Amino acid sequence: IGTKQQHGYFLALLAEALRVAGREQEALDTIGEAIDVATQTYEPYYEAELYRLRGEALARVGIASPTEIESCFQRALDIARLQQAKAFELRAAVSLARLWRQQSRCDEGRTILEDVYGWFTEGLDTGDLKDARALLDELR
């Protein structure tokens, strides 16, 4: 019927499958398409995660500057905060903190990650929160 409802979300899933298959450039292109679709269809609910995935893909492909990658993570973080989407905010903070760790900016990474991690009071055994906790321990 030609609907594009949740099309951006499904493109993000496809991009992740392409990444796992080692097809990094195709994954990056698919994420770009997903961002375009989300913008055109006014479905912003997954937008924060799309920008985080774009930053991760840019880092893996190695065609972007650290500033461009950081910009993707920062945009993901800003969108997640605006939407009050704590799970996406956590993921964006983890990605940004990892990038900053590579740049020897551990204090900044720890601060941004502690802020969002501290919001969670349950579910601490989930994968995202375990990853965040491990990264916080590394940043100390």
One Martini backbone bead per residue (centre of mass of N, CA, C, O) as a GRO file, in nm:
protein
  140
    1ILE     BB    1   0.050   0.067  -0.002
    2GLY     BB    2   0.314   0.265   0.064
    3THR     BB    3   0.408   0.266   0.341
    4LYS     BB    4   0.638   0.428   0.606
    5GLN     BB    5   0.591   0.296   0.860
    6GLN     BB    6   0.879   0.241   1.037
    7HIS     BB    7   1.110   0.247   0.823
    8GLY     BB    8   1.354   0.355   0.984
    9TYR     BB    9   1.371   0.122   1.183
   10PHE     BB   10   1.414  -0.107   0.970
   11LEU     BB   11   1.672   0.016   0.854
   12ALA     BB   12   1.834  -0.010   1.114
   13LEU     BB   13   1.826  -0.317   1.122
   14LEU     BB   14   1.967  -0.355   0.853
   15ALA     BB   15   2.227  -0.209   0.929
   16GLU     BB   16   2.308  -0.405   1.154
   17ALA     BB   17   2.329  -0.653   0.970
   18LEU     BB   18   2.548  -0.536   0.787
   19ARG     BB   19   2.759  -0.500   1.006
   20VAL     BB   20   2.779  -0.798   1.091
   21ALA     BB   21   2.860  -0.872   0.778
   22GLY     BB   22   3.082  -0.635   0.699
   23ARG     BB   23   2.894  -0.391   0.561
   24GLU     BB   24   2.963  -0.082   0.637
   25GLN     BB   25   2.881   0.109   0.403
   26GLU     BB   26   2.591   0.005   0.379
   27ALA     BB   27   2.513   0.077   0.664
   28LEU     BB   28   2.559   0.380   0.638
   29ASP     BB   29   2.361   0.427   0.404
   30THR     BB   30   2.109   0.319   0.557
   31ILE     BB   31   2.112   0.527   0.783
   32GLY     BB   32   2.073   0.770   0.601
   33GLU     BB   33   1.799   0.677   0.498
   34ALA     BB   34   1.659   0.663   0.776
   35ILE     BB   35   1.684   0.964   0.839
   36ASP     BB   36   1.525   1.064   0.596
   37VAL     BB   37   1.262   0.915   0.659
   38ALA     BB   38   1.213   1.033   0.943
   39THR     BB   39   1.189   1.324   0.837
   40GLN     BB   40   0.959   1.284   0.620
   41THR     BB   41   0.753   1.122   0.837
   42TYR     BB   42   0.761   1.223   1.132
   43GLU     BB   43   0.956   0.991   1.299
   44PRO     BB   44   1.136   1.057   1.596
   45TYR     BB   45   1.161   0.808   1.802
   46TYR     BB   46   1.454   0.693   1.653
   47GLU     BB   47   1.663   0.925   1.602
   48ALA     BB   48   1.879   0.896   1.819
   49GLU     BB   49   1.975   0.613   1.729
   50LEU     BB   50   2.057   0.689   1.441
   51TYR     BB   51   2.289   0.884   1.522
   52ARG     BB   52   2.450   0.679   1.679
   53LEU     BB   53   2.487   0.477   1.447
   54ARG     BB   54   2.635   0.673   1.263
   55GLY     BB   55   2.880   0.717   1.444
   56GLU     BB   56   2.966   0.421   1.455
   57ALA     BB   57   3.000   0.384   1.148
   58LEU     BB   58   3.208   0.606   1.101
   59ALA     BB   59   3.423   0.480   1.284
   60ARG     BB   60   3.454   0.208   1.129
   61VAL     BB   61   3.516   0.323   0.838
   62GLY     BB   62   3.713   0.591   0.857
   63ILE     BB   63   3.585   0.882   0.711
   64ALA     BB   64   3.586   1.042   0.981
   65SER     BB   65   3.595   1.265   1.210
   66PRO     BB   66   3.581   1.303   1.542
   67THR     BB   67   3.387   1.546   1.522
   68GLU     BB   68   3.163   1.404   1.357
   69ILE     BB   69   3.110   1.178   1.553
   70GLU     BB   70   3.046   1.354   1.799
   71SER     BB   71   2.803   1.495   1.669
   72CYS     BB   72   2.623   1.247   1.657
   73PHE     BB   73   2.621   1.184   1.962
   74GLN     BB   74   2.517   1.462   2.053
   75ARG     BB   75   2.253   1.453   1.896
   76ALA     BB   76   2.144   1.201   2.029
   77LEU     BB   77   2.144   1.317   2.315
   78ASP     BB   78   1.959   1.561   2.264
   79ILE     BB   79   1.713   1.405   2.163
   80ALA     BB   80   1.674   1.221   2.407
   81ARG     BB   81   1.629   1.450   2.608
   82LEU     BB   82   1.388   1.583   2.470
   83GLN     BB   83   1.224   1.292   2.481
   84GLN     BB   84   1.289   1.130   2.739
   85ALA     BB   85   1.506   0.889   2.642
   86LYS     BB   86   1.695   0.703   2.841
   87ALA     BB   87   1.802   0.468   2.670
   88PHE     BB   88   1.919   0.651   2.442
   89GLU     BB   89   2.093   0.823   2.626
   90LEU     BB   90   2.275   0.598   2.724
   91ARG     BB   91   2.389   0.509   2.451
   92ALA     BB   92   2.508   0.785   2.374
   93ALA     BB   93   2.691   0.813   2.623
   94VAL     BB   94   2.862   0.565   2.569
   95SER     BB   95   2.971   0.646   2.292
   96LEU     BB   96   3.097   0.914   2.384
   97ALA     BB   97   3.280   0.800   2.610
   98ARG     BB   98   3.450   0.621   2.424
   99LEU     BB   99   3.561   0.842   2.250
  100TRP     BB  100   3.690   1.006   2.486
  101ARG     BB  101   3.880   0.785   2.579
  102GLN     BB  102   4.051   0.790   2.311
  103GLN     BB  103   4.105   1.119   2.385
  104SER     BB  104   4.163   1.156   2.694
  105ARG     BB  105   3.840   1.219   2.819
  106CYS     BB  106   3.743   1.073   3.091
  107ASP     BB  107   3.600   1.282   3.269
  108GLU     BB  108   3.377   1.354   3.067
  109GLY     BB  109   3.268   1.069   3.027
  110ARG     BB  110   3.195   1.012   3.320
  111THR     BB  111   2.997   1.244   3.363
  112ILE     BB  112   2.788   1.180   3.138
  113LEU     BB  113   2.733   0.886   3.238
  114GLU     BB  114   2.653   0.930   3.534
  115ASP     BB  115   2.401   1.099   3.489
  116VAL     BB  116   2.232   0.869   3.346
  117TYR     BB  117   2.286   0.618   3.521
  118GLY     BB  118   2.161   0.738   3.791
  119TRP     BB  119   1.858   0.718   3.699
  120PHE     BB  120   1.880   0.421   3.742
  121THR     BB  121   1.709   0.163   3.965
  122GLU     BB  122   1.659  -0.053   3.740
  123GLY     BB  123   1.789  -0.299   3.533
  124LEU     BB  124   2.109  -0.349   3.593
  125ASP     BB  125   2.113  -0.640   3.414
  126THR     BB  126   2.129  -0.509   3.156
  127GLY     BB  127   2.321  -0.458   2.889
  128ASP     BB  128   2.346  -0.146   2.885
  129LEU     BB  129   2.408  -0.115   3.195
  130LYS     BB  130   2.656  -0.296   3.202
  131ASP     BB  131   2.823  -0.135   2.999
  132ALA     BB  132   2.819   0.129   3.156
  133ARG     BB  133   2.952   0.024   3.415
  134ALA     BB  134   3.216  -0.074   3.284
  135LEU     BB  135   3.297   0.203   3.173
  136LEU     BB  136   3.306   0.351   3.439
  137ASP     BB  137   3.531   0.177   3.559
  138GLU     BB  138   3.742   0.253   3.341
  139LEU     BB  139   3.724   0.575   3.389
  140ARG     BB  140   3.851   0.543   3.688
   0.00000   0.00000   0.00000
